[in-house]
Amino acid sequence: MKIDFGKKKIGIGTPVFIIAEIGVNHEGSLDVCLEMVRQAAWAGADAIKLQTVDPDENYVKGHPSWELFRTCQLTQDETSKVFNLSWELGMEPFTTSPDIATLCWIDKLGVPGHKISSGMMTNDVIIKKTCALGKPVLISTGMATTEQIDHAVEVAKASGNQNIALFQCTSEYPAPKENLNLATMEWMSKRYNLPIGFSDHSIGIEAAIVAVSLGAAMIEKHFSLDCKRQGFDHKIALDPQGFKDLVEGVRAAEEGGEKFAKENAQHYDVMIGIAERVLPPNIKEKAAGNLRCLVARKPIRAGERFTEENVGLKRPFADKRGLEPIYYERVLRGNSVSSLDVDDPINIEDVV
């Protein structure tokens, strides 16, 4: 299966689609972000990806993610400039848009597709809204179980959108080579009959080379102008020369296959791992503090009706989780049992 992503194609029989994950490594600077786009083009990337997040709509106040994303936002006008430069340089720009308002204005900029991040894998609301736009949707599976991936794919396809692709991903930063389980890509390909790629959080470029030798249709790798900078995603990123090396390695792996990968990846067998979906225990624990849940978006009085305006889907503190997003529609049919403050979790006993 192949999907069109702007002027590029993703799938078996087409060149590997290589994404420079700028994310928030621009640290909120438009000038830095524009230079990152220029350098990504020089390195040979097919696409650049940002993370476009309204922290108040996505994280409970005080959460580390809320603190981080307040410092690194680009405005709508700045984002448009970044996308336009990317197109001028022959790359396809896109981003993760984890709330509906952000998704809508990003889509209006003319992006060729959208990304669902690992932390949004169980958020039926955003998956439905994103897929309903009809553009290709790339979904990362870093914190998801087999059952959760099954459900996300079912929700995505139920929207009528068949242009879906999945990333094998390990949500560790950096991800140890023994936890990459690149053989899972073939398992996913057979199970879902979709293009499968690799979102790489490991150090270096050898995992990407092995992934391509195993059939990856996409490679996504974090990108930075200075990998020695503290914070954000700099430490797991490649600088421009490193990314150029990755692109050259990926193209060589496309030609040389398994033989090339074994000759150029010291940890080939370690990275292949298990051909099924396996989550290390630490990632299962991490999911409790990263996957979205239902919280009060604004103060709610006892007896007040739950609505789209007062129910939010946010990343909580691990010990204050509300209902899973699958309960969203059910909650909207009910009233609140008691008064709730902003960011209070909404649990089943709160709904009547």
Secondary structure, 3 states (H helix, E strand, C coil): CEEEECCEEEECCCCCEEEEEEECCCCCCHHHHHHHHHHHHHHCCCEEEEECCCHHHHECCCCHHHHHHCCCCCCHHHHHHHHHHHHHCCCEEEEECCCHHHHHHHHHCCCCCEEECHHHCCCHHHHHHHHHCCCCEEEECCCCCHHHHHHHHHHHHHCCCCCEEEEEECCCCCCCHHHCCCCHHHHHHHHHCCCEEEEECCCCCHHHHHHHHCCCCEEEEEECCCCCCCCCCHHHCECHHHHHHHHHHHHHHHHHHHHHHHHHCCCHHHHHCCCCCCCCHHHHHHHCCCCCEEEECCCECCCCECCCCCEEEEECCCCCCCCCHHHHHHHCCCEECCCECCCCECCHHHEC
